[in-house]
Amino acid sequence: MLAGYFFAARMPAWGTILVAIAFELLALWVIRDNLTLNVIMLVYPIEAIKVWQGG
């Protein structure tokens, strides 16, 4: 966690945002779960996403 803080403190804002988006996409690809999907399923559940996440 400390390394992430120092990274964010030294990188420009756009660099930090790009890394955050990259981590979201990596989580989506590897484990089929990320913050974006959690929010979508909380606000407006979609059966197709539920089936896809179930594998």
Beta strands, then each sheet from edge to edge (+ up, - down):
end
